[in-house]
Amino acid sequence: MSAAEYPGLPAKPGGRWKIWLAIAIIAAITAVTLAPGIGVDFSLDAIVRNWRNGAEKIGQLLVPDWSFFPRTIEPLIETLQMAVIASVIGAIVSVPLSMWAARLTNPNRITRGLVRTVLNIVRAVPDLLYAAVLVAMVGVGALPGIIALVLFNVGIVVKLVSEAIESGDPGPGEAARAAGGTQTQINRAALLPDIWPPFINQALYAFELNVRASTVLGLVGAGGLGLLIDAVRTFYRYDQLALIILEILVVVVLIDWASAAIRKRLK
């Protein structure tokens, strides 16, 4: 039975072979990557040989040292402060950059390409590397961590928001342009109201990432809980490390719950 024999029957969708071809290519690349002598040195032998050591460490992580809690309060507050400050600064900087990086809000190809190129460079450098360089420049503390998080925020938020702008409805902008409005007036009156919801969503998402990232940046001296994590890890105090991990988990869950509630109100 085919569409030619029965004109009223819809044609069978084609192109399924492309999906299978993509799966085959991904499987082939994965096989080559894991192949001995060609790809990465991936083996489970180390886990099999050292499972007793791993079981011992996991056992220590399951018994947090609650007496260590008072020493974690100040670093935890500093971590949250770093995340909040970096999120606010990053959001303020990201608003104009997002509009300069999107085609609907910036039709100038040269300036748009320049902004995108700079942001690609910013996004290509890991936040941990930013923190390590900044610690060497300005010293140990929260300041290098905040600067690194701001750069991390701008790179992510601008990309996601600019893509959301370009996928939006161009009708209001075209109507404002037909009425004789300048690009600045079009952006402010016709396009900016539609940008706020996705922008706030991405800013909240970046704040969640900041809380997680700020704990890692401290491992290179950029302040926050990371400094304490590095100290307890050096002395193999996995029971104290378990308490810190538990605190991070609770904070992240609370922030995720609050962000979800705010996003629901924005819909």
Backbone bond lengths (Angstrom), bond angles and torsions (degrees), N, CA, C in turn:
res aa  C-N    CA-C-N  psi(-1)  N-CA   C-N-CA  omega(-1)  CA-C   N-CA-C  phi
1 M - - - 1.470 - - 1.524 108.81 -
2 S 1.308 117.67 128.46 1.459 121.97 -177.73 1.511 109.25 -140.66
3 A 1.319 116.20 169.83 1.462 121.67 179.51 1.518 110.96 -68.27
4 A 1.356 117.96 -27.35 1.467 120.90 179.13 1.525 110.46 -69.83
5 E 1.365 117.24 -37.75 1.456 120.39 -179.60 1.518 111.05 -75.15
6 Y 1.327 116.56 -34.98 1.468 121.63 179.67 1.532 108.55 -123.81
7 P 1.304 116.99 98.01 1.468 120.55 -175.93 1.529 113.61 -57.93
8 G 1.325 117.76 -29.18 1.460 119.40 -178.80 1.513 113.72 -77.21
9 L 1.341 117.64 -11.48 1.465 121.60 -178.14 1.526 109.79 -81.98
10 P 1.337 118.88 128.46 1.481 119.24 179.11 1.519 111.53 -65.89
11 A 1.330 115.40 147.77 1.466 120.64 -178.70 1.520 110.63 -68.23
12 K 1.329 115.47 143.47 1.459 120.51 178.82 1.529 109.41 -67.65
13 P 1.311 117.17 129.99 1.472 118.70 -179.52 1.526 111.16 -62.60
14 G 1.315 114.68 135.16 1.460 119.74 179.76 1.511 111.88 -101.70
15 G 1.304 116.43 -178.01 1.455 121.55 177.16 1.512 114.73 88.65
16 R 1.374 117.85 7.40 1.457 117.95 179.48 1.518 111.72 -68.07
17 W 1.328 116.07 -25.35 1.466 118.90 -179.83 1.521 111.01 -63.78
18 K 1.342 117.50 -25.29 1.461 120.07 178.54 1.526 111.23 -67.42
19 I 1.347 115.69 -36.12 1.471 118.87 178.45 1.517 110.12 -65.39
20 W 1.352 115.96 -46.16 1.470 119.27 179.57 1.522 111.21 -65.61
21 L 1.334 117.08 -34.85 1.458 119.77 177.26 1.525 110.69 -64.94
22 A 1.336 117.32 -42.20 1.461 120.75 178.43 1.525 110.87 -63.04
23 I 1.344 116.75 -41.86 1.468 120.11 178.23 1.521 110.89 -62.99
24 A 1.343 116.52 -41.66 1.465 120.26 179.66 1.530 111.43 -64.65
25 I 1.340 116.65 -39.47 1.464 119.80 179.31 1.524 110.60 -66.05
26 I 1.351 116.71 -43.02 1.468 120.11 178.68 1.527 110.93 -63.07
27 A 1.344 116.52 -41.82 1.467 120.10 178.72 1.525 111.01 -64.04
28 A 1.337 117.17 -39.46 1.469 120.59 179.79 1.524 111.07 -66.68
29 I 1.335 116.80 -43.03 1.467 119.83 178.86 1.529 110.57 -63.67
30 T 1.346 116.53 -40.58 1.465 120.28 178.62 1.520 111.05 -63.26
31 A 1.346 116.88 -42.35 1.463 120.64 -179.91 1.525 111.21 -63.81
32 V 1.331 116.45 -42.07 1.463 119.99 178.81 1.522 110.96 -66.12
33 T 1.328 116.32 -38.77 1.462 120.23 -179.60 1.522 112.09 -64.52
34 L 1.326 117.60 -34.32 1.459 121.61 -178.43 1.525 112.94 -93.01
35 A 1.340 117.56 -3.27 1.465 120.28 -177.32 1.523 110.99 -67.21
36 P 1.342 118.52 135.54 1.472 121.15 179.03 1.529 111.50 -62.23
37 G 1.332 115.36 135.65 1.454 120.97 178.00 1.507 114.83 81.79
38 I 1.330 117.97 -10.97 1.466 121.41 -178.93 1.531 110.37 -116.97
39 G 1.323 115.59 -52.72 1.452 119.99 -176.70 1.516 112.70 -93.80
40 V 1.311 115.87 -151.63 1.455 121.21 -179.01 1.523 110.08 -74.28
41 D 1.310 115.32 155.97 1.461 120.90 179.78 1.523 108.68 -83.02
42 F 1.319 115.75 79.98 1.465 121.83 -176.48 1.521 109.31 -103.75
43 S 1.306 115.67 120.39 1.456 120.07 -179.53 1.517 109.52 -153.91
44 L 1.322 115.48 144.73 1.461 121.74 177.26 1.522 112.26 -92.82
45 D 1.335 116.98 5.39 1.465 120.06 -178.14 1.519 111.76 -61.45
46 A 1.347 116.81 -38.89 1.466 120.03 -178.13 1.525 110.98 -62.39
47 I 1.336 116.84 -37.80 1.465 119.99 178.63 1.517 110.24 -68.83
48 V 1.333 116.49 -40.62 1.466 120.39 -180.00 1.524 111.05 -64.54
49 R 1.343 116.45 -40.57 1.471 120.19 -176.89 1.529 111.61 -72.66
50 N 1.330 117.58 -34.08 1.459 120.97 -171.65 1.525 112.74 -113.03
51 W 1.321 117.43 27.69 1.450 119.51 -175.62 1.528 111.77 -65.58
52 R 1.333 116.83 -30.42 1.465 118.67 178.93 1.532 110.56 -65.71
53 N 1.326 116.08 -42.43 1.458 120.06 178.04 1.523 110.84 -62.84
54 G 1.335 116.51 -42.54 1.453 120.42 177.98 1.513 112.16 -64.41
55 A 1.342 117.41 -40.21 1.465 120.82 178.99 1.530 110.82 -64.20
56 E 1.327 116.02 -36.17 1.467 119.73 178.72 1.523 110.85 -65.42
57 K 1.338 116.51 -44.06 1.470 119.86 179.93 1.526 111.10 -65.76
58 I 1.327 116.69 -40.26 1.462 119.87 178.47 1.525 110.24 -63.88
59 G 1.337 116.74 -38.56 1.461 120.31 177.02 1.516 111.95 -61.08
60 Q 1.345 117.36 -39.30 1.459 120.61 177.33 1.525 111.59 -68.03
61 L 1.331 116.36 -35.94 1.468 119.68 179.27 1.527 111.79 -68.61
62 L 1.309 117.33 -23.65 1.455 120.66 -179.38 1.522 113.08 -80.71
63 V 1.343 116.64 -5.08 1.467 120.64 -179.45 1.530 108.35 -123.77
64 P 1.334 118.67 82.67 1.470 120.98 -178.28 1.528 111.73 -64.55
65 D 1.321 114.68 147.64 1.463 121.43 176.59 1.527 108.17 -90.33
66 W 1.349 116.97 95.11 1.454 121.17 -175.16 1.522 112.57 -68.12
67 S 1.328 117.20 -22.85 1.464 119.58 178.82 1.525 112.17 -68.84
68 F 1.318 116.63 -14.68 1.460 121.80 -179.49 1.526 112.06 -83.47
69 F 1.322 117.58 -6.70 1.466 121.83 -173.34 1.532 113.82 -57.51
70 P 1.347 119.69 -44.45 1.484 118.34 -179.02 1.522 113.51 -56.48
71 R 1.313 118.73 -32.36 1.468 120.90 -178.67 1.523 112.39 -74.83
72 T 1.320 117.09 -14.65 1.464 119.84 -177.83 1.520 112.71 -93.42
73 I 1.333 117.93 -11.57 1.475 120.26 -173.87 1.523 111.42 -64.85
74 E 1.323 117.21 -50.64 1.467 120.09 -177.52 1.528 112.17 -63.46
75 P 1.358 119.73 -47.37 1.472 118.71 176.57 1.526 112.96 -61.75
76 L 1.349 116.92 -35.02 1.467 119.46 178.70 1.520 110.89 -65.62
77 I 1.332 117.13 -42.89 1.467 120.43 177.23 1.521 110.74 -62.51
78 E 1.333 116.68 -41.36 1.463 120.02 178.68 1.531 111.04 -63.36
79 T 1.331 117.04 -37.80 1.460 120.74 177.24 1.517 111.13 -62.35
80 L 1.334 117.40 -44.73 1.457 121.28 178.87 1.530 111.13 -65.87
81 Q 1.324 116.68 -38.93 1.461 119.84 177.78 1.530 111.03 -63.06
82 M 1.321 116.61 -42.97 1.461 120.44 177.28 1.522 110.84 -59.47
83 A 1.332 116.59 -44.15 1.461 120.66 -178.19 1.527 111.07 -65.12
84 V 1.344 117.01 -42.12 1.468 120.52 -178.61 1.530 110.60 -66.47
85 I 1.326 116.94 -48.70 1.468 120.58 -178.09 1.520 110.52 -61.61
86 A 1.327 116.68 -45.88 1.465 120.18 -179.32 1.522 111.18 -64.87
87 S 1.331 117.43 -36.59 1.463 120.48 -179.67 1.530 110.94 -67.39
88 V 1.318 117.18 -42.21 1.464 120.62 -179.38 1.527 110.71 -66.10
89 I 1.334 116.01 -48.91 1.472 119.02 -179.97 1.522 110.56 -63.36
90 G 1.338 116.12 -44.46 1.460 119.86 179.32 1.515 112.22 -60.89
91 A 1.335 117.67 -38.67 1.461 120.55 179.44 1.517 111.35 -66.68
92 I 1.328 116.97 -42.48 1.467 120.49 179.53 1.524 111.09 -61.89
93 V 1.318 116.08 -44.01 1.470 120.07 -179.77 1.524 111.18 -69.28
94 S 1.331 117.37 -32.38 1.464 121.11 -173.68 1.514 113.50 -73.83
95 V 1.340 118.01 -23.90 1.474 119.69 -177.71 1.522 112.00 -59.79
96 P 1.347 119.86 -57.43 1.470 118.14 179.41 1.521 113.11 -67.61
97 L 1.343 116.83 -35.63 1.463 118.79 -179.21 1.524 111.42 -65.04
98 S 1.323 117.77 -37.03 1.468 120.77 178.35 1.525 110.73 -63.02
99 M 1.326 116.78 -38.68 1.464 120.25 -179.94 1.523 111.20 -73.74
100 W 1.323 117.76 -32.26 1.469 120.22 177.16 1.529 111.62 -73.92
101 A 1.328 117.06 -23.56 1.466 119.90 -176.34 1.520 113.18 -91.67
102 A 1.346 117.94 -7.08 1.464 121.47 -177.86 1.516 111.10 -102.01
103 R 1.316 115.48 145.77 1.461 120.45 -177.27 1.522 111.47 -69.82
104 L 1.313 118.05 -37.30 1.472 120.22 -177.96 1.519 112.43 -66.12
105 T 1.314 116.96 -35.71 1.461 120.76 -175.97 1.529 112.74 -98.62
106 N 1.315 117.50 -10.29 1.463 121.04 177.66 1.528 109.19 -144.07
107 P 1.325 118.09 89.08 1.476 120.65 -178.87 1.525 114.01 -72.11
108 N 1.332 117.64 -9.79 1.468 120.22 -179.52 1.530 108.87 -73.51
109 R 1.326 116.35 113.76 1.459 120.76 -174.32 1.522 112.28 -67.57
110 I 1.321 117.66 -33.91 1.470 120.80 -175.76 1.525 110.55 -69.58
111 T 1.328 116.82 -53.03 1.470 119.25 -178.88 1.523 111.13 -65.75
112 R 1.329 116.71 -36.66 1.470 119.86 178.46 1.528 110.96 -64.19
113 G 1.324 115.91 -43.67 1.466 119.25 178.43 1.514 112.37 -66.01
114 L 1.336 116.86 -36.00 1.469 120.53 178.94 1.532 110.59 -65.50
115 V 1.346 116.31 -45.33 1.469 119.95 179.46 1.523 110.43 -62.73
116 R 1.319 117.19 -43.02 1.465 120.19 -179.23 1.523 111.18 -64.87
117 T 1.338 116.94 -38.78 1.462 120.11 179.76 1.523 111.44 -64.08
118 V 1.330 115.55 -45.29 1.470 119.56 178.73 1.519 110.84 -61.84
119 L 1.321 116.68 -42.69 1.464 120.15 -179.77 1.518 112.10 -67.91
120 N 1.315 117.72 -33.95 1.470 120.16 174.76 1.524 111.17 -62.51
121 I 1.334 115.62 -39.16 1.466 119.52 177.68 1.523 110.39 -66.23
122 V 1.341 116.01 -43.69 1.471 120.10 179.18 1.523 110.85 -61.52
123 R 1.323 116.32 -41.68 1.462 121.16 -177.40 1.528 112.31 -73.96
124 A 1.328 117.44 -23.22 1.457 120.46 -177.39 1.526 112.72 -74.14
125 V 1.332 117.61 -23.72 1.463 121.35 -178.32 1.525 109.03 -88.43
126 P 1.328 119.74 125.65 1.468 121.32 179.44 1.524 111.52 -63.19
127 D 1.333 115.57 146.55 1.460 119.87 -179.33 1.525 112.26 -62.84
128 L 1.332 117.22 -30.53 1.465 120.19 178.15 1.522 111.05 -66.76
129 L 1.325 116.67 -34.67 1.469 120.28 177.68 1.529 110.25 -70.88
130 Y 1.337 116.87 -39.93 1.465 119.85 173.66 1.525 110.20 -55.49
131 A 1.330 116.17 -48.08 1.461 120.47 -177.48 1.521 111.32 -62.94
132 A 1.335 117.71 -42.01 1.462 120.61 -179.02 1.525 111.39 -62.74
133 V 1.334 116.73 -42.45 1.468 120.50 179.29 1.524 110.63 -68.14
134 L 1.335 116.57 -42.19 1.459 120.30 -178.16 1.531 111.80 -68.56
135 V 1.324 117.44 -33.85 1.472 119.80 175.44 1.521 110.15 -62.71
136 A 1.336 116.47 -39.79 1.461 119.83 177.59 1.527 111.57 -67.16
137 M 1.335 117.24 -27.49 1.467 120.85 -177.81 1.529 112.52 -84.78
138 V 1.342 117.18 -47.53 1.466 120.25 -172.31 1.517 113.26 -112.69
139 G 1.328 118.07 -5.42 1.454 120.61 177.29 1.518 113.11 99.56
140 V 1.341 114.77 171.99 1.454 121.62 -178.70 1.526 109.91 -72.42
141 G 1.345 116.70 141.30 1.451 120.64 178.18 1.510 112.32 147.23
142 A 1.326 115.19 -171.32 1.458 120.45 -175.87 1.526 113.06 -76.77
143 L 1.339 118.26 -27.28 1.469 120.80 -174.94 1.529 112.80 -58.36
144 P 1.342 120.31 -51.00 1.475 118.34 178.49 1.519 112.31 -61.54
145 G 1.335 117.33 -33.44 1.458 119.49 177.49 1.511 111.91 -66.19
146 I 1.331 117.93 -40.91 1.464 121.24 179.13 1.518 110.96 -64.26
147 I 1.331 116.65 -44.76 1.472 119.89 179.91 1.529 110.55 -62.62
148 A 1.332 116.57 -42.70 1.463 120.18 179.23 1.525 110.83 -62.99
149 L 1.323 117.66 -40.47 1.461 121.08 179.23 1.525 111.50 -68.45
150 V 1.336 117.48 -35.62 1.471 120.13 177.15 1.533 110.01 -62.40
151 L 1.315 116.82 -46.13 1.467 119.77 177.82 1.524 111.42 -62.15
152 F 1.331 115.84 -40.86 1.461 121.40 177.79 1.525 110.32 -61.75
153 N 1.337 116.69 -44.10 1.465 121.67 179.67 1.516 112.22 -62.37
154 V 1.329 115.44 -49.59 1.462 120.01 -176.66 1.527 110.41 -59.63
155 G 1.318 117.09 -43.46 1.461 120.25 -179.27 1.515 112.69 -60.69
156 I 1.323 117.34 -40.22 1.469 120.88 -177.32 1.529 111.43 -80.38
157 V 1.333 116.71 -50.90 1.468 120.56 -173.61 1.524 111.10 -63.26
158 V 1.323 117.43 -43.96 1.467 119.77 -177.64 1.520 110.90 -63.33
159 K 1.321 117.37 -41.29 1.460 119.44 -179.97 1.530 111.23 -63.63
160 L 1.336 117.12 -48.48 1.456 120.53 -177.03 1.529 111.89 -67.49
161 V 1.333 116.58 -41.50 1.468 119.44 -178.66 1.529 111.17 -70.82
162 S 1.324 117.92 -40.72 1.461 120.18 179.04 1.530 111.09 -63.32
163 E 1.332 117.00 -37.08 1.464 119.63 176.36 1.527 110.99 -67.66
164 A 1.338 117.05 -36.73 1.463 119.95 176.35 1.528 111.26 -65.68
165 I 1.329 116.73 -36.75 1.469 120.19 178.04 1.522 110.39 -64.45
166 E 1.325 116.64 -44.32 1.462 120.21 -177.02 1.530 112.08 -68.39
167 S 1.328 116.90 -26.42 1.466 119.48 178.19 1.522 112.66 -87.07
168 G 1.332 116.86 1.41 1.458 120.95 -179.35 1.518 112.44 -80.89
169 D 1.326 114.86 -179.57 1.460 122.18 -178.07 1.527 109.69 -79.76
170 P 1.337 118.47 120.18 1.476 119.91 179.06 1.518 113.84 -80.14
171 G 1.349 117.36 -2.83 1.457 120.56 -175.38 1.519 114.56 -58.36
172 P 1.343 119.51 -50.45 1.472 118.80 -179.66 1.518 113.10 -58.94
173 G 1.330 117.41 -38.85 1.454 119.89 179.32 1.516 112.00 -66.99
174 E 1.327 116.83 -40.36 1.464 120.22 179.19 1.533 110.84 -66.64
175 A 1.333 115.80 -37.61 1.471 118.97 178.39 1.524 111.11 -66.18
176 A 1.348 116.46 -41.28 1.465 119.70 178.91 1.527 110.92 -67.11
177 R 1.323 117.29 -35.91 1.470 120.71 178.13 1.523 110.53 -68.18
178 A 1.334 116.46 -38.76 1.467 119.86 178.21 1.525 111.38 -65.95
179 A 1.330 115.96 -26.37 1.468 119.93 178.34 1.511 112.31 -81.94
180 G 1.341 117.18 -1.14 1.458 120.90 176.32 1.512 114.82 96.73
181 G 1.310 118.80 13.15 1.455 121.41 -179.48 1.518 112.35 -76.38
182 T 1.322 116.62 147.58 1.458 121.15 174.55 1.532 108.85 -77.14
183 Q 1.336 116.44 169.15 1.458 119.77 -178.59 1.530 111.38 -63.08
184 T 1.330 116.64 -37.62 1.464 119.65 177.86 1.521 111.19 -64.24
185 Q 1.332 116.91 -43.30 1.463 120.48 178.14 1.524 111.35 -66.03
186 I 1.332 116.56 -37.83 1.462 120.62 178.33 1.522 110.67 -63.30
187 N 1.330 115.51 -45.09 1.466 119.82 -179.21 1.529 111.24 -63.76
188 R 1.322 116.16 -43.37 1.462 120.18 -175.34 1.534 112.20 -72.70
189 A 1.325 117.81 -41.61 1.463 120.30 -172.49 1.531 113.43 -93.83
190 A 1.340 117.18 -35.52 1.463 119.55 -171.64 1.527 113.64 -104.29
191 L 1.336 117.65 -35.89 1.467 120.00 -172.36 1.521 113.70 -103.05
192 L 1.334 116.86 -33.45 1.462 119.46 -176.07 1.534 113.43 -60.63
193 P 1.353 119.95 -39.89 1.477 118.83 178.44 1.526 113.42 -58.46
194 D 1.337 117.38 -32.95 1.465 120.15 179.23 1.523 112.47 -79.84
195 I 1.333 116.76 -15.32 1.466 120.30 -177.26 1.524 111.44 -83.10
196 W 1.342 116.92 -29.75 1.469 119.28 -172.96 1.522 114.49 -58.07
197 P 1.339 121.03 -46.91 1.476 118.93 -178.99 1.527 114.11 -57.74
198 P 1.356 119.81 -51.69 1.467 117.54 177.94 1.519 112.80 -65.74
199 F 1.326 117.18 -30.89 1.457 119.34 179.10 1.525 110.99 -65.97
200 I 1.328 117.15 -44.98 1.462 120.17 179.30 1.527 110.60 -64.44
201 N 1.333 116.93 -38.93 1.465 120.13 177.60 1.520 111.23 -59.42
202 Q 1.332 116.21 -46.58 1.462 119.81 -178.09 1.526 111.12 -70.85
203 A 1.330 117.74 -34.18 1.462 120.06 177.66 1.528 111.17 -65.47
204 L 1.336 117.14 -39.41 1.463 120.51 176.39 1.519 111.11 -66.34
205 Y 1.320 115.87 -38.92 1.464 119.65 177.33 1.532 110.90 -64.12
206 A 1.329 116.07 -40.33 1.465 119.84 177.90 1.526 111.14 -65.01
207 F 1.334 117.11 -35.15 1.464 120.01 177.54 1.531 110.90 -63.74
208 E 1.325 116.78 -41.39 1.462 120.28 175.89 1.530 110.81 -59.97
209 L 1.335 116.17 -43.56 1.462 119.85 178.49 1.521 111.49 -65.14
210 N 1.333 116.68 -34.41 1.463 120.35 -179.03 1.520 111.66 -63.12
211 V 1.329 116.99 -40.06 1.461 119.99 179.96 1.526 110.15 -61.96
212 R 1.325 116.30 -41.78 1.462 119.33 178.37 1.530 111.15 -69.44
213 A 1.342 115.65 -45.12 1.464 119.69 -175.53 1.516 111.97 -67.67
214 S 1.327 117.68 -35.19 1.465 119.74 -177.31 1.522 112.01 -64.65
215 T 1.333 117.89 -28.53 1.462 120.09 176.80 1.517 111.32 -70.53
216 V 1.326 116.18 -29.94 1.468 119.80 -179.90 1.528 111.14 -81.23
217 L 1.338 116.70 -36.34 1.461 120.05 -178.09 1.524 111.42 -62.07
218 G 1.323 117.05 -29.20 1.454 119.87 178.77 1.518 113.61 -63.34
219 L 1.314 117.49 -19.22 1.464 120.58 179.02 1.523 112.08 -64.76
220 V 1.339 117.11 -22.14 1.469 120.26 177.77 1.528 110.56 -106.62
221 G 1.345 116.56 13.39 1.456 119.93 175.11 1.501 115.29 98.06
222 A 1.351 117.77 14.57 1.462 120.76 -175.65 1.522 112.53 -94.39
223 G 1.310 118.40 30.45 1.457 122.31 172.67 1.512 114.32 79.30
224 G 1.328 115.00 175.66 1.448 120.99 176.12 1.519 114.19 80.34
225 L 1.324 114.96 -163.06 1.458 121.04 -178.05 1.518 113.02 -65.62
226 G 1.320 116.89 -21.31 1.457 119.55 -178.34 1.516 112.90 -60.05
227 L 1.329 116.89 -37.05 1.467 120.20 177.39 1.524 110.50 -62.07
228 L 1.327 116.65 -42.13 1.466 120.64 178.88 1.530 110.85 -69.08
229 I 1.320 116.86 -38.45 1.465 120.58 177.20 1.520 110.44 -60.67
230 D 1.321 116.50 -43.44 1.465 120.44 179.61 1.526 110.77 -63.49
231 A 1.339 116.52 -37.65 1.469 119.73 -178.89 1.529 111.37 -67.48
232 V 1.328 117.96 -48.56 1.467 119.97 -178.10 1.524 111.29 -70.39
233 R 1.324 116.84 -30.15 1.469 119.50 177.66 1.526 110.52 -68.62
234 T 1.334 116.67 -35.62 1.454 120.58 179.60 1.531 111.75 -62.06
235 F 1.343 116.21 -35.62 1.465 121.37 -179.42 1.530 112.09 -96.22
236 Y 1.325 116.67 11.95 1.469 122.29 176.19 1.525 112.18 56.31
237 R 1.339 116.96 36.74 1.459 121.54 177.16 1.531 108.49 -91.57
238 Y 1.317 115.28 77.46 1.456 119.96 -177.21 1.524 112.08 -70.94
239 D 1.334 117.62 -22.16 1.454 119.34 175.70 1.533 110.71 -68.90
240 Q 1.328 116.68 -38.10 1.455 120.04 175.59 1.526 111.21 -71.96
241 L 1.316 116.08 -36.48 1.464 120.45 176.59 1.526 110.64 -62.54
242 A 1.337 116.13 -36.64 1.467 119.87 178.72 1.518 111.26 -62.60
243 L 1.328 116.90 -38.12 1.466 120.31 178.24 1.523 110.52 -64.87
244 I 1.325 117.27 -42.84 1.470 120.72 178.98 1.526 110.56 -63.00
245 I 1.326 116.87 -43.33 1.469 120.27 178.65 1.516 110.65 -61.71
246 L 1.324 116.78 -40.22 1.462 120.80 179.29 1.531 110.94 -64.28
247 E 1.323 117.04 -40.18 1.466 120.36 177.94 1.528 110.60 -64.18
248 I 1.315 117.28 -43.65 1.467 120.53 178.42 1.521 110.22 -60.82
249 L 1.332 116.00 -41.74 1.463 120.14 179.77 1.520 111.11 -60.95
250 V 1.328 117.37 -45.63 1.460 121.08 -179.26 1.523 110.44 -62.96
251 V 1.334 117.16 -44.36 1.467 120.99 -179.20 1.526 110.57 -63.47
252 V 1.327 117.37 -44.23 1.466 121.07 -178.70 1.523 110.70 -64.36
253 V 1.325 117.20 -40.81 1.467 120.49 179.08 1.528 110.52 -64.19
254 L 1.328 117.64 -42.85 1.459 120.94 179.33 1.536 110.96 -63.87
255 I 1.334 116.31 -42.55 1.468 119.84 179.22 1.520 110.41 -65.81
256 D 1.320 116.77 -40.26 1.465 120.32 178.73 1.528 110.63 -63.54
257 W 1.329 117.16 -40.05 1.470 120.76 178.30 1.526 110.51 -64.99
258 A 1.324 117.23 -44.53 1.465 120.52 179.85 1.526 110.88 -65.24
259 S 1.329 117.27 -40.88 1.468 120.44 179.42 1.518 110.99 -64.47
260 A 1.331 116.85 -40.56 1.465 120.18 178.60 1.530 110.68 -63.11
261 A 1.336 116.66 -38.95 1.461 119.83 178.79 1.527 110.96 -65.56
262 I 1.324 116.98 -40.80 1.467 119.88 179.18 1.522 110.95 -66.81
263 R 1.346 116.81 -42.05 1.468 119.84 179.03 1.521 111.32 -62.25
264 K 1.334 116.68 -37.61 1.467 119.77 -179.90 1.526 110.86 -64.09
265 R 1.326 117.17 -35.67 1.462 121.03 179.42 1.538 111.75 -71.32
266 L 1.353 115.17 -26.24 1.463 118.97 -178.79 1.518 112.83 -78.45
267 K 1.340 116.95 -17.59 1.472 119.25 -176.75 1.534 110.44 -75.04
